[in-house]
């Protein structure tokens, strides 16, 4: 935070495996799409000496060309790790996508990190999604700092942005969110805009000039001095109020000039404890320059103020049979407990697993136990297997730098773990462990797909299995009612990336088809039917006649079959055949091709032939009787209804409730939630919420969340049912 001596950048950037947990900092970058996270990571890497002035990684490749899909979409779509070294500390920078569709990647980054850097644009402000992530970090006490970017924008205002951050993130204590530096602007250009050329350090009272491409320290002059003193006084009071030294405030108020080193140490301790949240400014380096504005200050904060992995508790650990297991936090000599935070496929080295080691030491070529995370409801296969670890490496763009081992607290890539999926636990094969999984959002946007050709059909299941293994925020469904393959995603961009990965990585071309919901049919009243199956065509003929009555039953009753035949009109051995035929036809439907449910079918009478009657003939007669009964009856279409819970900001309650009503929804109730939000519960037909994941995001500017669960099937309105029946008849 102060004016420190720094390692020469040429050697600093080559971050390899750490030798002790105290020499590691794991930092996740959080911010909305376009806030400048990836650009900031590149600027930090340039300052640390890991890339050259052309933005090239020392060993080849670039920071931003790891995923071809990101190039095509012009945005980050996955978590990426960039390790750099600063003052002898290995800094693992975890760059996360800012777009809401890739929140699963963000949550993986939060799991792997010990502190968070919130990146906000001076031109765009703080969006609702970023506020929600801040609240999540606050709930678990994760240390945070704020970086203001895009200071070069014409409407950028650092002072106003700092005020907004204090108001948004400070909660009841806005003085916990204060700037450590103020931007220093140069002369106005022809457009009237004064560019930011340096920073004013409030604690050190130093000016740091970046205009020449490298950081140069100077003394303040003229009218800069009173501006510094006013902001410095407020900053010191904010730091001291969070100090563990209770005498410091009294000494300061008594007129004592508190030593700068004491203030810096106190500020760093308050940051590490998650009670003080400094605001900094940053900008990328100018062409040909070696240091971006504010990057030295930011690296100093990360290495001096953010906590070591030793200060971050290990997630709950159990044995495979569920017994709790205590592990010493972040001990390289303790039993191995590591977690796969991301799985990806590299065209050159195959499958790569990004792993955070929480306990013990992971070594290359070691045999480990892989414990599955049990996401069988999302199409994942549960597993408990031993696997041999391939090569270990630290990533940088497309470059993989080999390492022999990874200690507790560090991150690395593991090659060729064929069974391990995102969220799995790696442990000793002689001492298997399971880590409590992190919370992952439910995918609620359905994408129904079909193989484009026979060749694609042969590869589809394997490609989909690999896709969901990499991304646990996807869910694979083989719908038995509609016979569709459905990939559930978080949004349209998420779905686009899934299709692109199927095509480019796994060579599978698919067609997107309309998603169908599982409808049902039932009788609206009593009806009778006669099934006559009589054929004579040489040899044994076919003879079966049966008469049935059908009546509706309450919701959830299924199909009930009753035998009321008297006098042996239908021989006993053929009564099960009639029932089998009725149930087979019910499964196919009687009006629009949807399964028939909630009826009682009573067999009343029939006729048989001593030679020509058979099991098959009476099955056919039973099916014909049910179809004839349906032809003269009113058939209701039943649609699935879901209970939807929508968590929304109070400002959007009216719009959301109006939208739910327009979807034929019935609001069950509302209740207040913390943070100025409201929980709305409603029952809505599932056919109306196929795209609700997209529509709610648009309606609430990305701040709304919802969950859904199936509750029952109920009759569809006549006009909607007629349209569905007409579409079914047209299709046949």
Secondary structure, 3 states (H helix, E strand, C coil): CCCCCCCCHHHHCCCCCCCCHHHEEEEEEECCCCCCHHHHHHHHHHHCCCECCCCEECCCCECCCCCHHHHHHCCCCCCEEEEEEECCEEEEEEECCCCHHHHHHHHHHHHHCCEEEEEEECCCECCHHHHHHHHHHHHCCCEEEEEEECCCCCCCCHHHHHHHHHHHHCCCCHHHEEECEEEEEEEECCCCCEEEEEEEECCCCEEEECCCCCCEEEECCCCHHHHHHHHHHHHHHHHHHCCCCCCHHHHHHCCCCCCHHHHHHHHHHHHHCCCCEEEEECECCCCCCCCCECHHHHHHHHHHHCCCHHHCCCCCEECCCCCECCCCCCCCCCCCEEEEEEEEEECCCEEEEEEEEEECEEECCCEEEEECCCCHHHCCCCCEEEEECCCEEEEECCEEEEECEEECCCEEEEECCCCCCCCCEEEECCECCEECCCCCCCCCEEEEEEECCHHHHHHHHHHHHHHHHHCCCCEEEEECCCCEEEEEECCHHHHHHHHHHHHHCCCCCEEEECCCCCCEEEECCCEEEEEEEEECCCCCCEEEEEEEEEEECCCCCCEEEEECCCCCCCCHHHHHHHHHHHHHHHHHCCCCCCCECCEEEEEEEEECCCCCCCHHHHHHHHHHHHHHHHHCCCEEEEEEEEEEEEEEEHHHHHHHHHHHHHCCCEEEEEEEECCCEEEEEEEEEHHHCCCHHHHHHHHCCCCCEEEEEEEEEEECCHHHHHHHHHHHHHHC
